Amino acid sequence: MVMLSKSSPRVTTLDDIFEYLYEEISNLHLAPGDKISEAEIATKFGVSRQPVRDAFRRLENLDLLLIRPQRATVVKRFSIREIEKSRFVRQSIEKEVLLRAAQNCDAEGGRLLDAEIEAQTILVKDKNFDAFGELDYAFHKTLCQIAKADFAFDVIMQEKSKVDRLCLLSLSKEDRLPDLVADHKRIAEAVKINDAQAAIDEGMFHLARLNETITHIYEKNANYFDG
């Protein structure tokens, strides 16, 4: 998170503002439907409105902000239709990545996957749950590298970012993360033995865990959703 100091003003970049707001939205410190003021953010960072406006546009492109002319900008609420669309796109790409990863995985690829799973296992054992997101991204990036489809990673992460906030509203990290790591381990094992169908099946099972989560969250927090 960007730390601000009244006694040590500094030039703030667009990336600083974007990363601060992205973290606030992703961690639900700014909840779906919350208003966000361009002027207040500019004052907070001691900058003109232009870099804030640019950061807002970048967040809008990630489907995290709703910018409305002559009306307050708000943190975008969840849309069931958009979630379904995002998950469809991600599932389609993940299937191809897992297929190619299983076809191309060699000893070096297996070593990389083993290292990823070991890091995740240690993290859960140490109950360092807040760091899981970074390792989750690294695991999917490694799969794309093994698949010789590095270009797919950006698309996967773009779609993933649209539902990451939902994950924070689901079961506690203590309950959820061991299951996610177990999923990753099964995916990795299938890829390592070049079993494409098993890798795809395990990957789709992993992604399907969000189905029950979405239903549960909608029932408890309907105001976080459009309509």
C-alpha positions as CSV (number, residue, x, y, z in Angstrom):
1,M,0.0,0.0,0.0
2,V,1.2,3.5,-0.7
3,M,2.1,5.3,2.5
4,L,1.5,9.1,2.6
5,S,3.6,11.4,4.8
6,K,2.5,15.0,5.4
7,S,6.1,16.0,6.4
8,S,7.7,14.4,3.3
9,P,5.8,15.4,0.2
10,R,6.9,13.7,-3.0
11,V,5.9,13.5,-6.6
12,T,3.3,10.7,-7.0
13,T,3.1,8.7,-10.2
14,L,0.0,7.5,-11.9
15,D,1.1,3.9,-11.0
16,D,1.2,4.8,-7.3
17,I,-2.4,6.1,-7.4
18,F,-3.6,3.2,-9.4
19,E,-2.0,0.6,-7.2
20,Y,-3.3,2.3,-4.0
21,L,-6.9,2.4,-5.4
22,Y,-6.6,-1.1,-6.8
23,E,-5.6,-2.5,-3.4
24,E,-8.4,-0.6,-1.7
25,I,-11.0,-2.0,-4.1
26,S,-9.6,-5.5,-4.3
27,N,-9.5,-5.8,-0.5
28,L,-13.0,-4.4,-0.1
29,H,-11.8,-1.4,1.8
30,L,-13.8,0.4,-0.9
31,A,-16.9,-1.8,-1.2
32,P,-19.1,-2.3,-4.3
33,G,-21.3,0.8,-4.6
34,D,-19.1,3.1,-2.6
35,K,-18.6,6.6,-4.1
36,I,-15.1,7.8,-4.8
37,S,-14.1,11.4,-5.4
38,E,-11.5,12.4,-7.9
39,A,-10.9,15.7,-6.0
40,E,-10.5,13.9,-2.7
41,I,-8.0,11.4,-4.1
42,A,-6.0,14.3,-5.8
43,T,-5.9,16.1,-2.4
44,K,-4.9,13.0,-0.6
45,F,-1.9,12.5,-2.9
46,G,-1.1,16.2,-3.4
47,V,-1.4,16.0,-7.2
48,S,-3.6,17.5,-9.9
49,R,-6.7,15.7,-11.0
50,Q,-5.1,14.5,-14.2
51,P,-3.2,11.5,-12.8
52,V,-6.2,10.6,-10.7
53,R,-8.4,10.7,-13.7
54,D,-6.0,8.5,-15.6
55,A,-5.9,6.0,-12.7
56,F,-9.8,6.0,-12.7
57,R,-9.8,5.2,-16.4
58,R,-7.4,2.3,-15.9
59,L,-9.6,0.9,-13.1
60,E,-12.7,1.4,-15.3
61,N,-10.9,-0.7,-18.0
62,L,-10.5,-3.5,-15.4
63,D,-14.3,-3.2,-14.7
64,L,-13.7,-2.0,-11.1
65,L,-15.0,1.5,-11.4
66,L,-18.2,3.0,-12.9
67,I,-17.5,6.5,-14.2
68,R,-20.6,8.5,-14.9
69,P,-20.7,12.0,-16.5
70,Q,-22.0,14.6,-14.1
71,R,-22.5,12.0,-11.4
72,A,-20.3,10.5,-8.7
73,T,-17.9,7.7,-9.7
74,V,-18.6,4.5,-7.8
75,V,-16.9,1.2,-7.2
76,K,-18.6,-1.1,-9.6
77,R,-21.0,-3.6,-8.2
78,F,-20.8,-7.2,-9.2
79,S,-22.8,-8.2,-12.3
80,I,-23.9,-11.9,-12.5
81,R,-23.9,-11.6,-16.3
82,E,-20.4,-10.1,-16.4
83,I,-19.1,-12.7,-13.9
84,E,-20.5,-15.5,-16.1
85,K,-18.9,-13.9,-19.2
86,S,-15.6,-13.5,-17.4
87,R,-15.6,-17.1,-16.2
88,F,-16.5,-18.4,-19.6
89,V,-13.5,-16.6,-21.1
90,R,-11.2,-17.8,-18.4
91,Q,-12.4,-21.4,-18.5
92,S,-11.9,-21.5,-22.3
93,I,-8.3,-20.1,-22.0
94,E,-7.4,-22.2,-19.0
95,K,-8.5,-25.4,-20.8
96,E,-6.1,-24.6,-23.7
97,V,-3.3,-23.7,-21.3
98,L,-3.7,-26.9,-19.4
99,L,-3.8,-28.9,-22.6
100,R,-0.6,-27.4,-23.9
101,A,1.1,-27.5,-20.5
102,A,0.4,-31.2,-20.2
103,Q,1.7,-31.8,-23.7
104,N,4.9,-29.7,-23.2
105,C,5.8,-30.4,-19.6
106,D,9.3,-31.8,-19.2
107,A,11.6,-32.3,-16.2
108,E,12.3,-28.6,-15.9
109,G,8.6,-27.8,-16.0
110,G,8.0,-30.4,-13.3
111,R,10.7,-28.8,-11.1
112,L,9.0,-25.4,-11.5
113,L,5.6,-26.8,-10.5
114,D,7.1,-28.6,-7.5
115,A,8.6,-25.4,-6.3
116,E,5.3,-23.5,-6.7
117,I,3.4,-26.2,-4.7
118,E,6.1,-26.3,-2.0
119,A,5.9,-22.6,-1.5
120,Q,2.1,-22.7,-1.3
121,T,2.2,-25.6,1.2
122,I,4.7,-23.7,3.4
123,L,2.6,-20.6,3.3
124,V,-0.5,-22.4,4.5
125,K,1.4,-24.3,7.2
126,D,2.8,-21.0,8.5
127,K,-0.7,-19.5,8.2
128,N,0.6,-16.7,6.1
129,F,-2.8,-16.5,4.3
130,D,-2.5,-12.9,3.1
131,A,0.4,-13.8,0.8
132,F,-1.5,-16.5,-1.1
133,G,-2.7,-14.2,-3.9
134,E,0.9,-13.6,-5.1
135,L,1.7,-17.3,-5.2
136,D,-1.6,-18.1,-6.9
137,Y,-0.7,-15.7,-9.7
138,A,2.8,-17.2,-9.9
139,F,1.3,-20.7,-10.3
140,H,-0.9,-19.7,-13.2
141,K,2.0,-17.8,-14.8
142,T,4.2,-21.0,-14.5
143,L,1.5,-23.1,-16.2
144,C,1.4,-20.5,-19.1
145,Q,5.2,-20.6,-19.4
146,I,5.2,-24.5,-19.5
147,A,2.4,-24.3,-22.1
148,K,4.6,-21.9,-24.2
149,A,1.6,-19.5,-24.0
150,D,3.0,-16.7,-21.9
151,F,0.6,-14.3,-23.8
152,A,-2.4,-16.1,-22.2
153,F,-1.3,-15.1,-18.7
154,D,-2.4,-11.4,-19.1
155,V,-5.8,-12.5,-20.2
156,I,-6.2,-14.9,-17.4
157,M,-5.2,-12.3,-14.8
158,Q,-7.5,-9.7,-16.3
159,E,-10.5,-12.1,-16.0
160,K,-9.3,-13.3,-12.6
161,S,-9.2,-9.7,-11.2
162,K,-12.9,-9.3,-12.0
163,V,-13.8,-12.0,-9.4
164,D,-11.0,-11.7,-6.9
165,R,-13.2,-9.4,-4.7
166,L,-15.8,-12.2,-4.5
167,C,-13.2,-14.5,-3.1
168,L,-12.6,-12.2,-0.2
169,L,-16.3,-12.5,0.7
170,S,-16.3,-16.3,0.7
171,L,-15.2,-18.7,3.4
172,S,-12.3,-17.7,5.7
173,K,-8.8,-18.1,4.3
174,E,-8.1,-20.7,6.9
175,D,-10.9,-22.9,5.5
176,R,-10.5,-22.1,1.8
177,L,-6.8,-22.0,1.1
178,P,-5.9,-25.6,2.0
179,D,-8.5,-26.8,-0.5
180,L,-7.1,-24.4,-3.2
181,V,-3.6,-25.6,-2.6
182,A,-4.8,-29.2,-2.9
183,D,-6.4,-28.3,-6.2
184,H,-3.2,-26.8,-7.4
185,K,-1.3,-29.9,-6.4
186,R,-3.6,-32.2,-8.4
187,I,-3.4,-29.9,-11.4
188,A,0.4,-29.9,-11.2
189,E,0.6,-33.7,-10.8
190,A,-1.6,-34.2,-13.9
191,V,0.5,-31.8,-16.0
192,K,3.7,-33.4,-14.8
193,I,2.6,-36.9,-16.1
194,N,1.4,-35.3,-19.3
195,D,-2.2,-36.3,-18.7
196,A,-4.0,-33.5,-20.5
197,Q,-7.6,-34.6,-19.7
198,A,-6.9,-35.0,-16.0
199,A,-5.2,-31.6,-15.9
200,I,-8.3,-30.0,-17.6
201,D,-10.7,-31.9,-15.3
202,E,-8.9,-30.8,-12.2
203,G,-8.6,-27.2,-13.5
204,M,-12.3,-27.0,-14.2
205,F,-13.1,-28.4,-10.8
206,H,-10.9,-25.8,-9.2
207,L,-12.7,-23.0,-11.1
208,A,-16.1,-24.4,-10.3
209,R,-15.5,-23.8,-6.5
210,L,-16.7,-20.3,-7.1
211,N,-20.2,-21.4,-8.1
212,E,-21.4,-21.9,-4.5
213,T,-19.5,-18.9,-3.3
214,I,-21.4,-16.6,-5.7
215,T,-24.8,-17.9,-4.7
216,H,-23.9,-17.6,-1.0
217,I,-22.6,-14.0,-1.4
218,Y,-25.6,-12.9,-3.4
219,E,-27.9,-14.2,-0.7
220,K,-26.1,-12.4,2.1
221,N,-25.0,-9.2,0.2
222,A,-27.5,-8.6,-2.6
223,N,-26.7,-4.8,-2.4
224,Y,-23.2,-5.6,-3.8
225,F,-24.8,-6.7,-7.1
226,D,-26.4,-4.8,-9.9
227,G,-30.2,-5.1,-10.0
